[in-house]
């Protein structure tokens, strides 16, 4: 199960993803994530509580980053869980996202 907790302050939005960011949840999450990106100028995606991520989850993160770049918005990954860092390293995507890999203490 995946939960999304959101917070918005003006044009800055933070989404906290909690649970498994996997194929089983990808379709239901895609529209929600893109809608949030459309509603703000800067989007931070807090990944501290992502307990599992697969290629579908990583593809959604890539989609968000690409869509943000196309409309000149800022989309950052923050507070990476160990699972997310492992996936980024496996697919050598850290430089694509360009965010510091900061592991959450959670």
C-alpha positions as CSV (number, residue, x, y, z in Angstrom):
1,X,0.0,0.0,0.0
2,X,1.2,3.5,-0.8
3,X,0.1,6.7,0.9
4,X,0.8,10.2,-0.2
5,X,0.9,13.0,2.3
6,X,0.9,16.5,0.8
7,X,1.7,19.9,2.1
8,X,1.6,23.2,0.1
9,X,3.0,26.6,1.0
10,X,2.3,29.0,-1.7
11,X,3.9,27.7,-4.9
12,X,6.0,25.1,-3.0
13,X,4.6,21.6,-2.5
14,X,6.0,18.6,-0.6
15,X,4.8,15.1,-1.2
16,X,5.8,12.5,1.3
17,X,5.5,9.0,-0.1
18,X,4.8,6.2,2.5
19,X,4.9,2.5,1.7
20,X,5.7,0.5,-1.4
21,X,6.2,2.6,-4.6
22,X,5.7,-0.4,-6.9
23,X,3.8,-1.4,-10.1
24,X,0.7,-2.4,-8.2
25,X,0.2,1.3,-7.2
26,X,1.8,3.1,-10.2
27,X,-1.4,3.7,-12.2
28,X,-3.3,5.1,-9.2
29,X,-0.4,7.3,-8.2
30,X,0.5,8.7,-11.6
31,X,-2.4,11.2,-12.0
32,X,-2.1,12.4,-8.4
33,X,1.6,13.1,-8.7
34,X,1.2,14.9,-12.0
35,X,-1.7,16.9,-10.7
36,X,0.4,18.1,-7.8
37,X,3.2,19.1,-10.1
38,X,0.7,21.2,-12.1
39,X,-0.4,23.0,-8.9
40,X,3.0,24.2,-7.8
41,X,6.3,25.7,-9.1
42,X,8.5,23.7,-6.8
43,X,7.9,20.1,-5.9
44,X,9.8,18.2,-3.2
45,X,9.2,14.5,-3.1
46,X,10.1,13.1,0.3
47,X,11.2,9.5,-0.1
48,X,12.2,8.7,3.5
49,X,9.3,6.3,4.1
50,X,9.5,4.4,0.8
51,X,9.8,0.8,2.0
52,X,10.1,-0.7,-1.5
53,X,10.5,0.7,-5.0
54,X,10.6,-1.1,-8.4
55,X,11.1,0.0,-11.9
56,X,7.5,1.3,-12.2
57,X,8.1,3.5,-9.2
58,X,11.4,4.7,-10.6
59,X,9.7,5.4,-14.0
60,X,7.1,7.6,-12.2
61,X,9.9,9.6,-10.6
62,X,11.6,10.0,-14.0
63,X,8.3,11.1,-15.5
64,X,7.8,13.7,-12.9
65,X,11.3,15.1,-13.3
66,X,11.0,15.2,-17.1
67,X,7.6,16.9,-17.0
68,X,8.9,19.4,-14.5
69,X,11.9,20.2,-16.8
70,X,9.6,20.7,-19.8
71,X,7.6,23.4,-18.0
72,X,10.6,24.9,-16.2
73,X,9.6,23.8,-12.7
74,X,11.8,22.5,-9.9
75,X,11.2,18.8,-8.9
76,X,13.6,17.5,-6.2
77,X,13.9,14.1,-4.5
78,X,14.7,14.5,-0.8
79,X,15.3,12.2,2.2
80,X,16.0,9.1,0.2
81,X,15.3,5.8,1.8
82,X,17.9,3.0,1.4
83,X,15.7,1.3,-1.1
84,X,15.5,4.4,-3.3
85,X,19.3,4.9,-3.1
86,X,19.9,1.3,-4.1
87,X,17.5,1.7,-7.1
88,X,19.2,5.0,-8.2
89,X,22.6,3.4,-8.0
90,X,21.5,0.3,-9.8
91,X,20.2,2.3,-12.7
92,X,22.9,5.0,-12.4
93,X,20.3,7.7,-12.2
94,X,21.7,9.9,-9.4
95,X,23.2,12.4,-11.8
96,X,20.0,12.6,-13.9
97,X,18.0,13.8,-10.9
98,X,20.9,15.9,-9.6
99,X,19.7,15.9,-6.0
100,X,22.1,15.2,-3.1
101,X,21.6,11.7,-1.9
102,X,20.6,12.3,1.7
103,X,19.6,9.2,3.6
104,X,16.8,9.6,6.0
105,X,17.4,8.6,9.6
106,X,13.9,6.9,9.6
